[in-house]
Amino acid sequence: MMIAESAELHQMQRAFRSVLDAFAQPGTLHLIEPTEDKAVRPVALDGALETLVKLFVDQAVTFCVADAETDAASAYITSETHALRVAVSEADFVIVPRRADEQVVAECIAEACRGTLVAPEKGATVLLGCAHVATAEEGAVDAGPALQVVEVHGPGVKDVNRFAVDRLGWLSARAARGDEFPCGIEIVLVDAQGHLVALPRSSRVAPTLGAAAFVAAGEVR
């Protein structure tokens, strides 16, 4: 995407570095700067989610938006990036606003493209908006809205990394896919303040014991 303003260019460079670090250290908290509020931006896209969209989506890739105002958000993204809108199962990037309910989240995770053994890089990346993404310490004291602590293992993780998030429907939906590496999807969780966590397809992700019971009871937030 063409970025005319120098300040925005520097902002995107900082965001790019943060996202790279997030993927290199799965399950650790990182920060990006939300884009400024715009009157023309659909309500489904907050500033932090738009920053991610600008980083990932351009005319060389495809995308879809899962939201009640899909048409408005999709039209805005197309006008900003010139990317092609397609169905969830065909999209390189699946954009799920934070206001999407857990059924929408689960459906998007289930349908997202897993890639192939020959071309695992074709697996989709899901950009998932959340109300709160935080450190595990914040989750342990349940700061603000209820936060659930999640554990991450795998490449890029020495022993275990932990973070906290306000929603877990994506986690059980990811596990239900049954992807076998190198196939699978990548997920970036981001809140409106720009706190984010990246989960590559190679990561093993599970809720902590308390959260596991919460998910098993079918009461995922």
BELKAJO-V986152 format. One record per run of one state. SS is the DSSP state (a for helix, b for strand, c for the rest). FROM is the first residue (numbers start at 1). LEN is the number of residues. If there is no record, write none. Layout:
[[SS FROM LEN] [SS FROM LEN]]
This chain:
[[c 1 5] [a 6 19] [c 25 5] [b 30 2] [c 32 15] [a 47 10] [c 57 5] [b 62 5] [c 67 3] [a 70 12] [c 82 2] [b 84 2] [c 86 2] [a 88 3] [c 91 2] [b 93 4] [c 97 5] [a 102 10] [c 112 8] [a 120 3] [c 123 2] [b 125 6] [c 131 2] [b 133 3] [a 136 5] [c 141 7] [b 148 6] [c 154 7] [b 161 5] [c 166 3] [a 169 9] [c 178 8] [b 186 6] [c 192 3] [b 195 5] [c 200 4] [b 204 4] [c 208 1] [a 209 8] [c 217 5]]
